[in-house]
Amino acid sequence: MKKLLNYLLFYLILVPLSLLPLRVLYAISSILSPIFQHIIQYRRKIIIQNLQKSFPNKTQTQLKTIQNQYYNHLLDVFLEAFKMLSISRKNLKERYKCNNPEILKPYYDRQQSVILASAHYNNWEYMVLSLDMQFPFHGIGVGKRMSNQSFGSLMHQKRTRYGTEVCYSDNVNEVLSHHEKERNPCAYMLLADQSPNDSHKSFWTLFLNQDTPVIFGPEHLSKKYNYPVFFYRVNKVKRGYYTFDIIPISDHPKETEYGEITLKYLSFLEQTIKENPQYWLWSHRRWKHTRPQNIYQDRFIKK
């Protein structure tokens, strides 16, 4: 019964909703934003707490402005995710463009895979959907499986319809090993800003003024396979249109010291968030863990 309900929800509500023009979806977003903020109060306490701790020097007026802008952006991204279910290849390429794809060409020419690390900043679903068409590499998005398996399977079909392969934390090593063995040059997309499941296995450092556990995936995989690592920064040009820039982090990961890649990634991300904070996922419980007392204290941890 649950599986049937998921199919009905997906094909009778979500997919038809995605067929609406974006201007209509944005009109709906403008109506829903104040409802989510003031009536439903969607994760309002979490958002306020995250902003206050991340920007202790900002005034209440400034924080309130960011909060309002965040709700507006969140509803836009929410409805853009629906549009992702039916958006055409041509429309997608017009709305999501790389400013400097040539920076990756030398790596493809020598058949070397790369890692593209970023965050839940601006629209990340369009990057998943368009990854395989952005570069000559085979695009692979690394994510986390949905708890709802039948709905997750439907989303998987839509996310991969333009060639991007999607793998998950429980089979990422198998996928990387397969493509490495077949010598397929791939561009792996990883979002590393979510709160880790295990605080003992996390990299701990100071991020946005808070003691923060960080997923070590991009650095771990880059060192294991010696794949060059890049940060991709997503810019919102205007409503519904995005560009992104590829920024080098490390060309020879195996030669870097422990934590170096992760800290560079966090530095780029923190700078990006501070410049336009309204575009990051503030409603996520990013700082729900406290540092374990017996966690390894290395010299990279900022005091």
PyMOL commands that set and color helices and strands:
alter all, ss='L'
color gray80, all
select helices_A, chain A and resi 2-18+22-39+44-54+60-83+89-95+101-109+125-134+149-159+172-182+199-201+217-225+253-255+260-275+277-279
alter helices_A, ss='H'
color red, helices_A
select strands_A, chain A and resi 96-98+114-118+138-143+165-168+186-191+203-207+210-214+229-238+241-250
alter strands_A, ss='S'
color yellow, strands_A
deselect
rebuild
show_as cartoon
